[in-house]
Amino acid sequence: MLEAKKIEYEGVPAKVFRPEYIIAIAASVGRPKDLARIEQLLEQTKIDKPMLDDILRRYNLKLPIK
């Protein structure tokens, strides 16, 4: 979890996956609900595009084409 984003939730420090990794995980699984999650994250979240591209390239993944 070196790339995890550090947050504080109700006074408790926590680490969460960055959205770029959530997108990559969803792309690797590829179920309809995962593909919907990718679309939702791309529309509603600020994505570090170079980071996402690097993750996808490292793990030989592709985003679904619409």
C-alpha positions, -999 to +999 in steps of 0.1 A: +000+000+000+028+023-008+006+042-032-024+043-009-039+077-003-038+088+034-070+102+047-086+109+081-121+096+087-139+107+118-105+114+134-090+081+125-061+080+101-066+055+072-052+045+039-074+039+008-067+027-027-062+055-052-089+055-079-064+046-105-058+013-088-095+007-084-100+012-121-071-012-129-086-039-106-120-035-121-105-037-156-087-069-147-120-085-135-142-072-163-177-080-150-205-057-161-206-041-126-169-035-127-171-019-161-199+003-148-176+012-118-148+022-142-172+045-161-185+060-129-150+067-116-138+082-148-168+106-148-169+115-112-133+114-099-102+133-107-079+107-122-041+110-126-041+099-163-003+093-165-005+071-134-035+052-147-018+046-180+014+034-162-006+009-140-025-004-170+007-008-190+026-026-162-002-051-157-010-054-194-046-042-189-069-022-212-099-001-204-132-012-221-139+007-253-172+024-257 
